[in-house]
Amino acid sequence: MRNLVVTILLLVILASHTGAEETDPNPNPTALFSAVFWGKPTTRSLLYAPWGNLSELNSTKSQVQVAYGSLSRKCAYYGEGNIEFHQQKLLSALEMDLIEDNNAAEKASFFLELPFSASPDTTKEFIALFSPSDQKGNFNGYLVPFSQNEIPWGSYKIFSQFKETLYITAGSKKFTLESGKNLILQSKDFEGKSRVKMLIYRNIKGKYIESGAQNFSVNNRQRGILFLTTKRKRLEVVPLLESKVLIEQAIGYGLKPRRTTSDQLSQEPLNPADQI
């Protein structure tokens, strides 16, 4: 009998230990991302669930302000699959007066679902880029890789959407950027400077014509992507830059999957920067 009791106690201890190993109280995010609108000036307030359970009434939700041409605040995601975004409808003062149920004005509607698949023991880093899909206000979502291994702090990756070869100078350095290619500028190549001006030239009828310019900081606390695109038939540089901050400051970081009580569901106020 005594041996049986000892055996049962050992099994309980082993099960508790195994459960503690399987449930990490502070898991690493499966993704860290910033969001941006592309194609036309747009600003929206979007909601997502850091744990990928947006459809659950009791899920913890976070709000992120997304604008055109500049990266949003960093967001943390712990889910395994696609990231679903909802948007809050912006109503005029007249529309608000006509709505009898004020709670109806706060309801969010589906915006889009961003394709994502988690990788074991890896935190993926990317930019969530939202581009118009039609003239009715609908958007498609794309993942632009933004890993620190590929674009470390103090470096800038240059993408060209031109079909022709572009010619670039930065400080005393010269580069050729062919169609479909990219290049990386690193701060360590411009020691002694705090800022560098990049000039872009196009070969027009045998002459190199200055067509665009962009300044960038030389330090190890900033990194980004510089898109070379066209606007009204002119070359435009769209800088998507981020500054180094603590991961704990990311939207949704460290939040639990669910809000635990009905009191919280009815009483917690909306925090535009973080949890709903």
N, C-alpha and C positions, 0 to 999 in steps of 0.2 A: 504493500500500500504506500509506504513511504517513497519507494522508488517511482511509483506512478505519479505522486504529487510533484516530486522533483522534476520528472520529465515534462509534466504539464507546465510548470513554471518556466522551464527552459524554453519551451515552445512559445509561450506568451512573450518572453523577453526577446526572443529571436524575431518574432513577428513584429513587435514594436520597433525593433532596430531596423528591420527591413523597410517598414513603412516610413520611418524617418528619413532613410536614404532616398526613397522614391519621391518624397514630397520636399522639394527645396523651398524653404521659406523666402528666399531672395533669389529667384531665378534670373538668369540673364535674358534680356529681350531677344526674340528671334529676328527682330528688325529694328533699325533706327533709320528714320526717313524725315526729309523735309518736303513740303509740297509747294507747287507753283503753277500758275495758269500760264498758258502759252497761246499765242495766236491773236488774241485781242484783249484789250484792257478789261479785266474782270476782278472783282473782289467778292468773296463769299465766306460765310461762317459755316464750317463743316463739322460734323460729328462722326466719331468712330469709337469703337470699343477696343481698348488696348488688348483685350483677351480674345477678340474675334467673335464675341457672342452678342452682337448688337441687337439681334432679334429678341433676346430675353428681356422681359419687362424689368427684371431686377439687375440687369447688367450695369457695370460701371462704364460710363461713357465720358469721353473727353472732347473738348471743342478746340478747333484750330482755325485761326484766321488765315486764309489763303488769298494771295494777291497776284497780280500779273507782274512778271519780270523781276521778282525778288523772292528769295527762299523764306518760307515760314519758319517759325520756331521748330526746333527738332522734336520729333514725336517718337515714342517708344511703343513697340508692338510685341505681344507675347503669343499671339495665335500661331496656328500651324498652316492655315489656308488663306484664301483671298481676304483682302481688307475691304470691308464695305463702308461706304461713306453716305451719310444723310446730310441734308441741308435744311436750314431753317428758312421758311419763306419770309421775305421782307414785305411787310404790308404798309400801305399809306395810312395816314391818320384817319381818313374817311372810312377805309376798310376796317380799321380797328374799331371805330364807333359802331359799325354795322354788325359786328360780330357779338352775339349775345354771350357766348361762352368764351371768356378770355383765354382759357386753357387751349382752345382750338388754335389760337394764333401762335402758340409756342410749339405745336407739333411739328416734327421734322419729316421731310419726305425723302425718298430714295434719290441719291445723286448718281453714284456709280460704284462699281465693284472693281477693285484693282487686283490684277492677277498676282498671286504670291504663293510660294511654297517654301516652308521652313526647311533648313538643313540642320542635322544634328550637331550640337555643340558649336554652332556658328551664329553670329549676329550679322545679318546682311545689312549693308548700308546702301541706300539709293535715294534718288530724288523721285517723288511722285509727281509726274508732269501731266497736267490736265489740258487737253487740246480739244477745240470745238469739233464736233462730229457732223453738225448740220446747222441750219439757220434757226432752229427752234429752241436753242439754249441747252442742247444736250452735249455731253463731253465724252471723250475716250480717255482712259488712263494708261500711262506708260511708266515703266520702271527704267530710270536712267542710272546705271551703276555709279556709285559714289564712294567706293571703298577707300579707306585711308592707305591701304597697301598700294593702290594704283594712283591715288591723288593724295600724297602725304601733306601734312601741314607745311605751309610755305610754298606750295606749288599750285599751278594753274593749268588745267587741261583745255586746249583750244580745239573746238569742233567747227568745221566749215560745212555749210549747206550749199556751197557753190559748186557748180560742175566744172569750173575752171580752176587752174592753179593760182593760189594767192601768194604774195610775197610779204614777209613780215620782218620788221626791225624792232628790237627791244633793247634800249641802251646802245651798246656797241655791237650787239649780236644780230645776225641776220639768219632768217629761216625761210624755207620754201614749204608751203602747205598744199599738197596735191589734193585733188578731188577725192572725197571718201576717206581721207587720212586725218590724223590728229597729231598734235605734238604737246609736250609738257614743258612749261617754263618753271624753273625752280629758283627760289629766293637766294640759295647759296651761290648761284651764278652771277648775282648782282651785289656782291658784298660792298659795303661802304655807302649804299644808297638806301633811302627810306621808301621812295616811290620810283617807279619806272614807267615811262610812257611807251606804249606799244603802237606802232603805226602799221597799217595794212595797205598794200598797194595792189592794183590790178593792172595787167598788161593789156592796154587798149590801143590797138593798131600800132603795136611796136613800142609804145611809150608806157613807162611805169607811172601810173597816176595814183596819188595818195587818195584813198577812198574811205578810210575810217581810222579811228584812234581810240585807245582805252588806257587809262592809268590803272596800275595795280600796286598794292602795298608789298614791300619787301620785308617780311617777318615770318616767324614760325607760329603765329597765332591766327592765321587766316589761310584759307584754301578755297578753290572753287573751279567752276567751268566757265569758259568764255565762248559763247555761241556766236559764230559769224553768220548772219542771215541777211535777208533783204527786207526792206520796208519802203514802199512806194518807189521801187526800183533802185533804191540806194542801199549800200552796205550798212548794216547796223550791228553793233556789238551788244549782246545781251549778257551781262555778267551775273552769274548765279554764285554768290559768295557766301561763306559761313565763317564765323569767328569761333574760336575755341571756347567752350563753356563746359562746366561739369555735367556729366551724364545725368546726375540726379536732378538737373534743371529741365530735362526733357519732359514734354507733355506726356502724361500717362505713365511715367516711370514709377515703379514701385507700388502701383495701385493694385488692389485685389480684384479678382474677376467679377465679384458681385457686391452690391450694396445689401447689407445683411438684414435690415429690418424694414417693416412697413413704415415706421416713423421716419426713417431716413428718406424713403422714397417720396414722402409727402412734404417733408420739412426742409431738406437740403436745398440751398439756393444754387443757381447756376453760376459757376466760376468760369468766365470766358477763357482763362488760361489753362484750365486743367479739368477737374472732375465735375460731372453732373450727378 
